[in-house]
Amino acid sequence: MFTHKYLLWIAAFSLLSFVGSLIIVPILLVRIPVDYFVAEASRSSRLSGLALLGRIIKNILGIILLGAGILMLFLPGQGLLTIVIALSLLDFPGKQSLQLRLVRQPRVYKAINWLRCKYKRPPLIIP
């Protein structure tokens, strides 16, 4: 049975994730390179120790956010937005095609480029 203490923690987490997503999402969208979806992915198969550690931390954070996003579908909070952010952090096969499919949606593409224009960044080029 939930006590008021747990409900308060859940509400605080929900508010923090909402405000955090309002800050983080625009920053990430503005920082995407203009040719992100058309540039060749020239990733090295061998990573340095620091790069590997960074990738592991990024994926752990993605898994945590994915779990939190799924919970927020049933609890107060920005569940879908948190899931989208989590998927962008995770490394998995087909990630770029999924992202491209989402960005090709006219409303999404228009909103992203509106935000980029607001911060004096060129619009994304999509194939």
MMTF fields as JSON, N, C-alpha, C and O atoms, coordinates in Angstrom:
{
  "mmtfVersion": "1.0.0",
  "mmtfProducer": "UNKNOWN",
  "numBonds": 507,
  "numAtoms": 508,
  "numGroups": 127,
  "numChains": 1,
  "numModels": 1,
  "chainsPerModel": [1],
  "groupsPerChain": [127],
  "chainIdList": ["A"],
  "bondAtomList": [4, 2, 8, 6, 12, 10, 16, 14, 20, 18, 24, 22, 28, 26, 32, 30, 36, 34, 40, 38, 44, 42, 48, 46, 52, 50, 56, 54, 60, 58, 64, 62, 68, 66, 72, 70, 76, 74, 80, 78, 84, 82, 88, 86, 92, 90, 96, 94, 100, 98, 104, 102, 108, 106, 112, 110, 116, 114, 120, 118, 124, 122, 128, 126, 132, 130, 136, 134, 140, 138, 144, 142, 148, 146, 152, 150, 156, 154, 160, 158, 164, 162, 168, 166, 172, 170, 176, 174, 180, 178, 184, 182, 188, 186, 192, 190, 196, 194, 200, 198, 204, 202, 208, 206, 212, 210, 216, 214, 220, 218, 224, 222, 228, 226, 232, 230, 236, 234, 240, 238, 244, 242, 248, 246, 252, 250, 256, 254, 260, 258, 264, 262, 268, 266, 272, 270, 276, 274, 280, 278, 284, 282, 288, 286, 292, 290, 296, 294, 300, 298, 304, 302, 308, 306, 312, 310, 316, 314, 320, 318, 324, 322, 328, 326, 332, 330, 336, 334, 340, 338, 344, 342, 348, 346, 352, 350, 356, 354, 360, 358, 364, 362, 368, 366, 372, 370, 376, 374, 380, 378, 384, 382, 388, 386, 392, 390, 396, 394, 400, 398, 404, 402, 408, 406, 412, 410, 416, 414, 420, 418, 424, 422, 428, 426, 432, 430, 436, 434, 440, 438, 444, 442, 448, 446, 452, 450, 456, 454, 460, 458, 464, 462, 468, 466, 472, 470, 476, 474, 480, 478, 484, 482, 488, 486, 492, 490, 496, 494, 500, 498, 504, 502],
  "bondOrderList": [1, 1, 1, 1, 1, 1, 1, 1, 1, 1, 1, 1, 1, 1, 1, 1, 1, 1, 1, 1, 1, 1, 1, 1, 1, 1, 1, 1, 1, 1, 1, 1, 1, 1, 1, 1, 1, 1, 1, 1, 1, 1, 1, 1, 1, 1, 1, 1, 1, 1, 1, 1, 1, 1, 1, 1, 1, 1, 1, 1, 1, 1, 1, 1, 1, 1, 1, 1, 1, 1, 1, 1, 1, 1, 1, 1, 1, 1, 1, 1, 1, 1, 1, 1, 1, 1, 1, 1, 1, 1, 1, 1, 1, 1, 1, 1, 1, 1, 1, 1, 1, 1, 1, 1, 1, 1, 1, 1, 1, 1, 1, 1, 1, 1, 1, 1, 1, 1, 1, 1, 1, 1, 1, 1, 1, 1],
  "groupList": [{"groupName": "MET", "atomNameList": ["N", "CA", "C", "O"], "elementList": ["N", "C", "C", "O"], "formalChargeList": [0, 0, 0, 0], "bondAtomList": [1, 0, 2, 1, 3, 2], "bondOrderList": [1, 1, 2], "singleLetterCode": "M", "chemCompType": "L-PEPTIDE LINKING"}, {"groupName": "PHE", "atomNameList": ["N", "CA", "C", "O"], "elementList": ["N", "C", "C", "O"], "formalChargeList": [0, 0, 0, 0], "bondAtomList": [1, 0, 2, 1, 3, 2], "bondOrderList": [1, 1, 2], "singleLetterCode": "F", "chemCompType": "L-PEPTIDE LINKING"}, {"groupName": "THR", "atomNameList": ["N", "CA", "C", "O"], "elementList": ["N", "C", "C", "O"], "formalChargeList": [0, 0, 0, 0], "bondAtomList": [1, 0, 2, 1, 3, 2], "bondOrderList": [1, 1, 2], "singleLetterCode": "T", "chemCompType": "L-PEPTIDE LINKING"}, {"groupName": "HIS", "atomNameList": ["N", "CA", "C", "O"], "elementList": ["N", "C", "C", "O"], "formalChargeList": [0, 0, 0, 0], "bondAtomList": [1, 0, 2, 1, 3, 2], "bondOrderList": [1, 1, 2], "singleLetterCode": "H", "chemCompType": "L-PEPTIDE LINKING"}, {"groupName": "LYS", "atomNameList": ["N", "CA", "C", "O"], "elementList": ["N", "C", "C", "O"], "formalChargeList": [0, 0, 0, 0], "bondAtomList": [1, 0, 2, 1, 3, 2], "bondOrderList": [1, 1, 2], "singleLetterCode": "K", "chemCompType": "L-PEPTIDE LINKING"}, {"groupName": "TYR", "atomNameList": ["N", "CA", "C", "O"], "elementList": ["N", "C", "C", "O"], "formalChargeList": [0, 0, 0, 0], "bondAtomList": [1, 0, 2, 1, 3, 2], "bondOrderList": [1, 1, 2], "singleLetterCode": "Y", "chemCompType": "L-PEPTIDE LINKING"}, {"groupName": "LEU", "atomNameList": ["N", "CA", "C", "O"], "elementList": ["N", "C", "C", "O"], "formalChargeList": [0, 0, 0, 0], "bondAtomList": [1, 0, 2, 1, 3, 2], "bondOrderList": [1, 1, 2], "singleLetterCode": "L", "chemCompType": "L-PEPTIDE LINKING"}, {"groupName": "TRP", "atomNameList": ["N", "CA", "C", "O"], "elementList": ["N", "C", "C", "O"], "formalChargeList": [0, 0, 0, 0], "bondAtomList": [1, 0, 2, 1, 3, 2], "bondOrderList": [1, 1, 2], "singleLetterCode": "W", "chemCompType": "L-PEPTIDE LINKING"}, {"groupName": "ILE", "atomNameList": ["N", "CA", "C", "O"], "elementList": ["N", "C", "C", "O"], "formalChargeList": [0, 0, 0, 0], "bondAtomList": [1, 0, 2, 1, 3, 2], "bondOrderList": [1, 1, 2], "singleLetterCode": "I", "chemCompType": "L-PEPTIDE LINKING"}, {"groupName": "ALA", "atomNameList": ["N", "CA", "C", "O"], "elementList": ["N", "C", "C", "O"], "formalChargeList": [0, 0, 0, 0], "bondAtomList": [1, 0, 2, 1, 3, 2], "bondOrderList": [1, 1, 2], "singleLetterCode": "A", "chemCompType": "L-PEPTIDE LINKING"}, {"groupName": "SER", "atomNameList": ["N", "CA", "C", "O"], "elementList": ["N", "C", "C", "O"], "formalChargeList": [0, 0, 0, 0], "bondAtomList": [1, 0, 2, 1, 3, 2], "bondOrderList": [1, 1, 2], "singleLetterCode": "S", "chemCompType": "L-PEPTIDE LINKING"}, {"groupName": "VAL", "atomNameList": ["N", "CA", "C", "O"], "elementList": ["N", "C", "C", "O"], "formalChargeList": [0, 0, 0, 0], "bondAtomList": [1, 0, 2, 1, 3, 2], "bondOrderList": [1, 1, 2], "singleLetterCode": "V", "chemCompType": "L-PEPTIDE LINKING"}, {"groupName": "GLY", "atomNameList": ["N", "CA", "C", "O"], "elementList": ["N", "C", "C", "O"], "formalChargeList": [0, 0, 0, 0], "bondAtomList": [1, 0, 2, 1, 3, 2], "bondOrderList": [1, 1, 2], "singleLetterCode": "G", "chemCompType": "PEPTIDE LINKING"}, {"groupName": "PRO", "atomNameList": ["N", "CA", "C", "O"], "elementList": ["N", "C", "C", "O"], "formalChargeList": [0, 0, 0, 0], "bondAtomList": [1, 0, 2, 1, 3, 2], "bondOrderList": [1, 1, 2], "singleLetterCode": "P", "chemCompType": "L-PEPTIDE LINKING"}, {"groupName": "ARG", "atomNameList": ["N", "CA", "C", "O"], "elementList": ["N", "C", "C", "O"], "formalChargeList": [0, 0, 0, 0], "bondAtomList": [1, 0, 2, 1, 3, 2], "bondOrderList": [1, 1, 2], "singleLetterCode": "R", "chemCompType": "L-PEPTIDE LINKING"}, {"groupName": "ASP", "atomNameList": ["N", "CA", "C", "O"], "elementList": ["N", "C", "C", "O"], "formalChargeList": [0, 0, 0, 0], "bondAtomList": [1, 0, 2, 1, 3, 2], "bondOrderList": [1, 1, 2], "singleLetterCode": "D", "chemCompType": "L-PEPTIDE LINKING"}, {"groupName": "GLU", "atomNameList": ["N", "CA", "C", "O"], "elementList": ["N", "C", "C", "O"], "formalChargeList": [0, 0, 0, 0], "bondAtomList": [1, 0, 2, 1, 3, 2], "bondOrderList": [1, 1, 2], "singleLetterCode": "E", "chemCompType": "L-PEPTIDE LINKING"}, {"groupName": "ASN", "atomNameList": ["N", "CA", "C", "O"], "elementList": ["N", "C", "C", "O"], "formalChargeList": [0, 0, 0, 0], "bondAtomList": [1, 0, 2, 1, 3, 2], "bondOrderList": [1, 1, 2], "singleLetterCode": "N", "chemCompType": "L-PEPTIDE LINKING"}, {"groupName": "GLN", "atomNameList": ["N", "CA", "C", "O"], "elementList": ["N", "C", "C", "O"], "formalChargeList": [0, 0, 0, 0], "bondAtomList": [1, 0, 2, 1, 3, 2], "bondOrderList": [1, 1, 2], "singleLetterCode": "Q", "chemCompType": "L-PEPTIDE LINKING"}, {"groupName": "CYS", "atomNameList": ["N", "CA", "C", "O"], "elementList": ["N", "C", "C", "O"], "formalChargeList": [0, 0, 0, 0], "bondAtomList": [1, 0, 2, 1, 3, 2], "bondOrderList": [1, 1, 2], "singleLetterCode": "C", "chemCompType": "L-PEPTIDE LINKING"}],
  "groupTypeList": [0, 1, 2, 3, 4, 5, 6, 6, 7, 8, 9, 9, 1, 10, 6, 6, 10, 1, 11, 12, 10, 6, 8, 8, 11, 13, 8, 6, 6, 11, 14, 8, 13, 11, 15, 5, 1, 11, 9, 16, 9, 10, 14, 10, 10, 14, 6, 10, 12, 6, 9, 6, 6, 12, 14, 8, 8, 4, 17, 8, 6, 12, 8, 8, 6, 6, 12, 9, 12, 8, 6, 0, 6, 1, 6, 13, 12, 18, 12, 6, 6, 2, 8, 11, 8, 9, 6, 10, 6, 6, 15, 1, 13, 12, 4, 18, 10, 6, 18, 6, 14, 6, 11, 14, 18, 13, 14, 11, 5, 4, 9, 8, 17, 7, 6, 14, 19, 4, 5, 4, 14, 13, 13, 6, 8, 8, 13],
  "groupIdList": [1, 2, 3, 4, 5, 6, 7, 8, 9, 10, 11, 12, 13, 14, 15, 16, 17, 18, 19, 20, 21, 22, 23, 24, 25, 26, 27, 28, 29, 30, 31, 32, 33, 34, 35, 36, 37, 38, 39, 40, 41, 42, 43, 44, 45, 46, 47, 48, 49, 50, 51, 52, 53, 54, 55, 56, 57, 58, 59, 60, 61, 62, 63, 64, 65, 66, 67, 68, 69, 70, 71, 72, 73, 74, 75, 76, 77, 78, 79, 80, 81, 82, 83, 84, 85, 86, 87, 88, 89, 90, 91, 92, 93, 94, 95, 96, 97, 98, 99, 100, 101, 102, 103, 104, 105, 106, 107, 108, 109, 110, 111, 112, 113, 114, 115, 116, 117, 118, 119, 120, 121, 122, 123, 124, 125, 126, 127],
  "secStructList": [7, 7, 7, 2, 2, 2, 2, 2, 2, 2, 2, 2, 2, 2, 2, 2, 2, 2, 2, 2, 2, 2, 2, 2, 2, 2, 2, 2, 2, 2, 2, 1, 7, 6, 6, 6, 6, 6, 1, 7, 7, 7, 7, 7, 1, 1, 7, 7, 2, 2, 2, 2, 2, 2, 2, 2, 2, 2, 2, 2, 2, 2, 2, 2, 2, 2, 2, 2, 2, 2, 2, 2, 6, 6, 1, 1, 1, 7, 2, 2, 2, 2, 2, 2, 2, 2, 2, 2, 2, 1, 7, 7, 6, 6, 2, 2, 2, 2, 2, 2, 2, 2, 2, 6, 1, 2, 2, 2, 2, 2, 2, 2, 2, 2, 2, 2, 2, 2, 6, 6, 7, 7, 7, 7, 7, 7, 7],
  "xCoordList": [0.835, 0.0, 0.883, 1.843, 0.536, 1.31, 1.01, -0.133, 2.046, 1.868, 2.052, 2.437, 1.779, 1.925, 3.377, 3.644, 4.305, 5.728, 6.071, 6.777, 5.583, 5.868, 5.17, 5.743, 3.965, 3.253, 3.964, 4.0, 4.521, 5.272, 6.526, 6.853, 7.231, 8.42, 8.049, 8.759, 6.962, 6.518, 6.152, 6.511, 5.453, 5.084, 6.319, 6.394, 7.285, 8.517, 9.297, 9.814, 9.389, 10.087, 9.375, 10.022, 8.068, 7.288, 7.51, 7.707, 7.48, 7.698, 9.123, 9.334, 10.085, 11.482, 11.706, 12.41, 11.118, 11.295, 10.602, 11.104, 9.46, 8.757, 9.587, 9.796, 10.058, 10.856, 12.172, 12.624, 12.776, 14.023, 13.855, 14.721, 12.742, 12.507, 12.266, 12.641, 11.649, 11.449, 12.77, 12.873, 13.766, 15.08, 15.963, 16.61, 15.993, 16.929, 16.544, 17.416, 15.274, 14.861, 15.24, 15.82, 14.95, 15.38, 16.9, 17.38, 17.65, 19.111, 19.587, 20.44, 19.045, 19.456, 19.069, 19.854, 17.869, 17.416, 18.221, 18.444, 18.651, 19.436, 20.864, 21.502, 21.361, 22.748, 22.922, 24.058, 21.845, 21.962, 22.627, 22.196, 23.664, 24.273, 23.248, 22.396, 23.333, 22.356, 22.291, 21.229, 23.411, 23.46, 23.435, 23.893, 22.916, 22.913, 22.285, 22.784, 21.207, 20.486, 21.015, 20.609, 21.909, 22.447, 23.933, 24.454, 24.622, 26.054, 26.294, 25.52, 27.384, 27.772, 28.157, 28.827, 27.741, 28.107, 29.497, 29.652, 30.481, 31.868, 32.34, 33.212, 31.76, 32.143, 33.226, 33.186, 34.162, 35.225, 34.697, 33.915, 35.144, 34.688, 35.414, 34.94, 36.563, 37.32, 37.183, 37.446, 36.776, 36.603, 37.713, 38.185, 38.128, 39.084, 38.363, 37.137, 39.134, 38.537, 37.568, 36.506, 37.928, 37.054, 35.785, 34.698, 35.918, 34.74, 33.812, 32.591, 34.39, 33.579, 32.849, 31.673, 33.527, 32.895, 31.752, 30.681, 31.977, 30.927, 29.718, 28.579, 29.961, 28.868, 28.085, 26.86, 28.79, 28.131, 27.262, 26.119, 27.796, 27.03, 25.804, 24.717, 25.974, 24.856, 23.752, 22.571, 24.122, 23.12, 22.45, 21.255, 23.2, 22.599, 21.579, 20.482, 21.944, 21.014, 19.782, 18.663, 19.986, 18.861, 17.924, 16.705, 18.483, 17.66, 16.862, 15.681, 17.518, 16.825, 15.681, 14.572, 15.953, 14.904, 13.784, 12.618, 14.125, 13.095, 12.164, 10.943, 12.75, 11.926, 11.069, 9.895, 11.665, 10.906, 9.789, 8.683, 10.08, 9.058, 7.893, 6.738, 8.195, 7.123, 6.281, 5.054, 6.927, 6.174, 5.31, 4.183, 5.853, 5.104, 3.906, 3.063, 3.823, 2.608, 1.415, 0.271, 1.698, 0.644, 0.61, -0.395, 1.703, 1.806, 1.852, 2.042, 1.685, 1.784, 3.194, 4.187, 3.268, 4.563, 4.545, 3.53, 5.657, 5.829, 6.364, 7.521, 5.546, 5.977, 6.481, 7.578, 5.705, 6.103, 7.36, 8.245, 7.447, 8.622, 9.865, 10.941, 9.721, 10.843, 11.268, 12.462, 10.333, 10.659, 11.413, 12.378, 10.989, 11.679, 13.117, 14.04, 13.31, 14.661, 15.487, 16.655, 14.896, 15.605, 16.034, 17.162, 15.154, 15.499, 16.619, 17.424, 16.681, 17.761, 19.108, 20.15, 19.101, 20.344, 20.819, 22.022, 19.898, 20.251, 20.861, 20.508, 21.776, 22.334, 21.651, 21.731, 20.983, 20.346, 20.244, 20.232, 20.169, 20.06, 18.765, 17.705, 18.863, 17.687, 17.344, 16.304, 18.196, 17.918, 17.795, 16.86, 18.736, 18.708, 17.487, 16.913, 17.077, 15.886, 14.625, 13.707, 14.573, 13.437, 13.414, 12.358, 14.573, 14.641, 14.235, 13.499, 14.711, 14.392, 12.898, 12.305, 12.3, 10.853, 10.075, 9.08, 10.524, 9.861, 10.056, 9.113, 11.274, 11.569, 10.869, 10.572, 10.604, 9.916, 8.437, 7.791, 7.901, 6.511, 6.44, 7.193, 5.549, 5.536, 5.453, 6.145, 4.632, 4.489, 5.76, 6.155, 6.399, 7.636, 8.746, 9.461, 8.885, 9.929, 9.746, 10.711, 8.517, 8.223, 8.555, 9.144, 8.186, 8.458, 9.958, 10.44, 10.696, 12.144, 12.797, 13.624, 12.432, 13.058, 12.618, 13.38, 11.403, 10.976, 11.88, 12.328, 12.138, 12.992, 14.418, 15.051, 14.925, 16.277, 16.371, 17.372, 15.344, 15.324, 15.326, 15.98, 14.592, 14.516, 15.898, 16.184, 16.751, 18.106, 19.141, 20.33, 18.666, 19.522, 20.385, 21.566, 19.764, 20.432, 19.74, 18.53, 20.468, 19.835, 18.927, 19.126, 17.931, 17.04, 17.766, 18.766, 17.239, 17.818, 17.592, 16.554, 18.562, 18.415, 18.032, 18.742, 16.911, 16.516, 16.414, 15.952, 16.843, 16.769, 15.342, 15.107],
  "yCoordList": [-1.181, 0.0, 1.25, 1.354, 2.183, 3.415, 4.319, 4.453, 4.919, 5.94, 7.3, 7.39, 8.326, 9.678, 9.957, 10.705, 9.354, 9.542, 9.036, 9.719, 7.847, 7.29, 8.09, 8.307, 8.519, 9.326, 10.654, 11.155, 11.216, 12.462, 12.244, 13.077, 11.132, 10.82, 10.607, 11.072, 9.919, 9.684, 11.005, 11.231, 11.863, 13.169, 14.019, 14.694, 13.993, 14.764, 14.24, 15.032, 12.924, 12.335, 12.696, 13.004, 12.659, 12.999, 14.457, 14.753, 15.361, 16.776, 17.019, 17.787, 16.38, 16.531, 16.015, 16.652, 14.88, 14.34, 15.216, 15.363, 15.797, 16.693, 17.942, 18.311, 18.589, 19.804, 19.478, 20.228, 18.371, 17.955, 17.719, 18.083, 17.11, 16.845, 18.139, 18.242, 19.132, 20.431, 21.147, 21.961, 20.852, 21.476, 20.665, 21.23, 19.349, 18.493, 18.313, 18.37, 18.098, 17.812, 18.944, 18.655, 20.208, 21.257, 21.322, 21.552, 21.122, 21.142, 20.052, 20.298, 18.843, 17.738, 17.976, 17.691, 18.494, 18.713, 19.802, 19.717, 20.8, 21.883, 21.417, 21.911, 20.483, 20.028, 18.944, 18.604, 18.39, 17.365, 17.986, 19.048, 17.354, 17.887, 17.917, 17.033, 18.928, 19.123, 17.907, 17.608, 17.207, 16.056, 14.719, 13.707, 14.707, 13.5, 12.298, 11.18, 12.515, 11.4, 11.037, 10.015, 11.839, 11.52, 11.188, 10.62, 11.518, 11.247, 9.761, 9.068, 9.296, 7.9, 7.686, 8.524, 6.59, 6.255, 5.632, 4.444, 6.425, 5.938, 5.677, 6.372, 4.685, 4.34, 3.274, 2.326, 3.462, 2.477, 1.273, 1.41, 0.084, -1.117, -1.283, -1.991, -0.628, -0.694, 0.634, 1.701, 0.544, 1.748, 1.826, 0.801, 3.046, 3.212, 2.891, 2.795, 2.732, 2.401, 3.453, 3.129, 4.717, 5.8, 5.869, 6.098, 5.669, 5.684, 4.521, 4.671, 3.373, 2.201, 2.447, 2.104, 3.031, 3.351, 4.342, 4.186, 5.354, 6.325, 5.677, 6.008, 4.756, 4.055, 3.179, 3.097, 2.528, 1.685, 2.549, 2.193, 3.678, 4.58, 5.115, 5.183, 5.497, 6.018, 4.966, 5.3, 3.701, 2.649, 2.321, 2.027, 2.367, 2.139, 3.238, 2.956, 4.489, 5.599, 5.421, 5.698, 4.96, 4.698, 3.637, 3.777, 2.573, 1.496, 2.012, 1.698, 2.806, 3.376, 4.28, 4.196, 5.146, 6.042, 5.271, 5.651, 4.199, 3.384, 2.783, 2.81, 2.241, 1.701, 2.768, 2.54, 3.947, 5.046, 5.504, 5.801, 5.562, 5.968, 5.009, 5.425, 3.722, 2.717, 2.873, 2.79, 3.098, 3.321, 4.569, 4.596, 5.612, 6.869, 6.76, 7.656, 5.685, 5.483, 5.233, 5.508, 4.708, 4.384, 5.356, 5.449, 6.082, 7.057, 8.453, 8.572, 9.497, 10.845, 11.105, 10.746, 11.721, 12.054, 11.994, 11.664, 12.309, 12.343, 10.995, 10.897, 9.978, 8.633, 8.478, 7.96, 8.917, 8.742, 9.54, 9.045, 10.741, 11.565, 10.946, 10.961, 10.412, 9.759, 8.512, 8.221, 7.781, 6.597, 6.996, 6.331, 8.065, 8.524, 8.931, 8.587, 9.649, 10.039, 8.798, 8.721, 7.831, 6.596, 5.859, 5.372, 5.773, 5.08, 5.792, 5.147, 7.115, 7.841, 7.583, 7.685, 7.257, 6.959, 5.531, 5.269, 4.61, 3.199, 2.902, 3.528, 1.943, 1.441, 0.112, -0.83, 0.036, -1.2, -1.222, -0.165, -2.41, -2.494, -1.837, -2.023, -1.077, -0.424, 0.9, 1.483, 1.391, 2.639, 3.813, 4.607, 3.929, 5.074, 5.041, 6.09, 3.854, 3.791, 4.144, 4.758, 3.762, 4.138, 5.652, 6.279, 6.233, 7.681, 8.4, 9.385, 7.914, 8.533, 8.453, 9.403, 7.322, 7.169, 8.173, 8.736, 8.394, 9.373, 10.802, 11.593, 11.132, 12.489, 12.79, 13.952, 11.793, 12.006, 12.344, 12.76, 12.172, 12.577, 14.097, 14.813, 14.599, 16.041, 16.936, 17.951, 16.582, 17.428, 17.411, 18.436, 16.247, 16.143, 16.939, 17.702, 16.757, 17.448, 18.966, 19.707, 19.409, 20.844, 21.383, 22.457, 20.655, 21.107, 21.157, 22.101, 20.149, 20.132, 21.315, 22.011, 21.543, 22.63, 24.003, 24.963, 24.116, 25.372, 25.695, 26.829, 24.665, 24.852, 25.186, 26.061, 24.498, 24.771, 26.198, 26.881, 26.643, 28.001, 29.033, 30.072, 28.736, 29.648, 29.875, 30.96, 28.851, 28.957, 29.185, 28.929, 29.676, 30.034, 28.871, 29.035, 27.698, 26.509, 26.132, 26.321, 25.609, 25.227, 24.018, 23.234, 23.864, 22.709, 21.392, 21.353, 20.326, 19.001, 18.591, 18.897, 17.904, 17.337, 15.871, 15.107, 15.496, 14.089, 13.526, 14.214, 12.282, 11.669, 11.36, 10.846],
  "zCoordList": [0.0, 0.0, 0.0, 0.764, -0.867, -0.972, 0.214, 0.65, 0.71, 1.728, 1.061, -0.105, 1.803, 1.266, 0.879, -0.061, 1.608, 1.33, -0.069, -0.81, -0.444, -1.763, -2.863, -3.93, -2.615, -3.6, -3.834, -4.958, -2.785, -2.91, -3.753, -4.598, -3.532, -4.334, -5.799, -6.691, -6.05, -7.421, -8.094, -9.249, -7.392, -7.947, -8.216, -9.242, -7.306, -7.49, -8.694, -9.482, -8.847, -9.993, -11.288, -12.288, -11.274, -12.459, -12.856, -14.034, -11.891, -12.166, -12.655, -13.594, -12.036, -12.44, -13.861, -14.645, -14.197, -15.55, -16.588, -17.702, -16.239, -17.159, -17.434, -18.59, -16.375, -16.533, -17.235, -18.1, -16.862, -17.508, -18.991, -19.786, -19.37, -20.789, -21.55, -22.718, -20.912, -21.563, -21.811, -22.728, -21.011, -21.169, -22.113, -22.995, -21.934, -22.669, -24.131, -24.997, -24.431, -25.811, -26.766, -27.812, -26.474, -27.403, -27.587, -28.697, -26.512, -26.616, -27.555, -28.409, -27.409, -28.27, -29.721, -30.626, -29.955, -31.332, -32.035, -33.243, -31.316, -31.911, -32.198, -33.128, -31.417, -31.576, -32.627, -32.96, -33.16, -34.194, -35.418, -35.868, -35.971, -37.197, -38.329, -38.423, -39.183, -40.251, -41.181, -41.728, -41.366, -42.268, -41.52, -42.051, -40.324, -39.484, -40.188, -40.06, -40.924, -41.544, -42.923, -43.477, -43.497, -44.822, -44.777, -45.736, -43.712, -43.603, -43.397, -42.736, -43.98, -43.786, -42.331, -41.727, -41.787, -40.406, -40.431, -40.716, -40.139, -40.173, -38.749, -38.229, -38.146, -36.784, -36.814, -37.598, -35.959, -35.839, -35.07, -34.13, -35.491, -34.796, -33.465, -32.577, -33.331, -32.085, -31.352, -31.907, -30.123, -29.312, -28.275, -27.783, -27.944, -26.855, -25.541, -25.495, -24.504, -23.205, -22.719, -22.189, -22.897, -22.451, -23.292, -22.761, -24.61, -25.478, -25.152, -25.165, -24.861, -24.497, -23.181, -23.053, -22.212, -20.931, -21.135, -20.549, -21.959, -22.25, -22.903, -22.574, -23.827, -24.499, -23.53, -23.612, -22.616, -21.61, -20.696, -20.411, -20.239, -19.361, -20.092, -19.518, -21.361, -22.16, -22.295, -22.2, -22.515, -22.654, -21.324, -21.292, -20.233, -18.909, -18.607, -18.124, -18.893, -18.704, -19.587, -19.156, -20.822, -21.718, -21.175, -21.269, -20.608, -20.036, -18.834, -18.681, -17.989, -16.821, -17.275, -16.747, -18.256, -18.749, -19.443, -19.343, -20.141, -20.785, -19.733, -19.885, -18.668, -17.585, -16.929, -16.639, -16.695, -16.095, -17.026, -16.575, -18.331, -19.299, -19.346, -19.437, -19.285, -19.278, -18.019, -18.08, -16.877, -15.642, -15.741, -15.247, -16.39, -16.499, -17.436, -17.467, -18.19, -18.987, -18.068, -18.429, -16.872, -15.91, -14.742, -14.037, -14.535, -13.467, -14.088, -15.298, -13.301, -13.865, -14.412, -13.78, -15.57, -16.147, -17.66, -18.274, -18.238, -19.69, -20.17, -20.578, -20.124, -20.456, -21.873, -22.081, -22.855, -24.258, -24.578, -25.276, -24.087, -24.337, -23.703, -24.301, -22.516, -21.845, -22.607, -22.685, -23.162, -23.954, -25.219, -25.597, -25.874, -27.079, -26.751, -27.49, -25.667, -25.261, -24.947, -25.327, -24.26, -23.929, -25.196, -25.274, -26.178, -27.419, -28.16, -28.831, -28.048, -28.718, -28.039, -28.686, -26.764, -26.052, -26.269, -26.239, -26.484, -26.617, -27.98, -28.979, -28.012, -29.26, -29.573, -28.784, -30.716, -31.131, -32.649, -33.28, -33.249, -34.709, -35.192, -34.596, -36.266, -36.83, -36.186, -36.494, -35.298, -34.586, -35.559, -35.453, -36.509, -37.416, -38.329, -38.621, -38.787, -39.648, -38.861, -39.406, -37.586, -36.742, -36.533, -36.626, -36.251, -36.073, -37.362, -37.318, -38.496, -39.781, -40.071, -40.58, -39.746, -39.948, -39.094, -39.55, -37.869, -37.003, -37.519, -37.527, -37.946, -38.401, -39.725, -40.005, -40.529, -41.809, -41.65, -42.612, -40.459, -40.225, -40.376, -39.716, -41.232, -41.524, -40.281, -40.211, -39.319, -38.127, -37.284, -36.728, -37.189, -36.407, -37.09, -36.44, -38.402, -39.164, -39.07, -38.881, -39.203, -39.123, -37.729, -37.611, -36.676, -35.306, -35.023, -34.396, -35.481, -35.266, -35.967, -35.377, -37.215, -37.965, -37.465, -37.568, -36.926, -36.309, -35.12, -34.949, -34.297, -33.13, -33.553, -32.961, -34.569, -35.058, -35.612, -35.395, -36.318, -36.871, -35.747, -35.843, -34.689, -33.541, -32.929, -32.424, -32.973, -32.439, -33.54, -33.351, -34.708, -35.833, -36.331, -36.635, -36.406, -36.938, -38.249, -38.37, -39.228, -40.5, -40.307, -39.38, -41.181, -41.065, -41.347, -42.064, -40.769, -41.007, -42.454, -43.042, -43.017, -44.358, -44.178, -43.525, -44.761, -44.686, -46.105, -47.015, -46.294, -47.638, -48.042, -49.136]
}
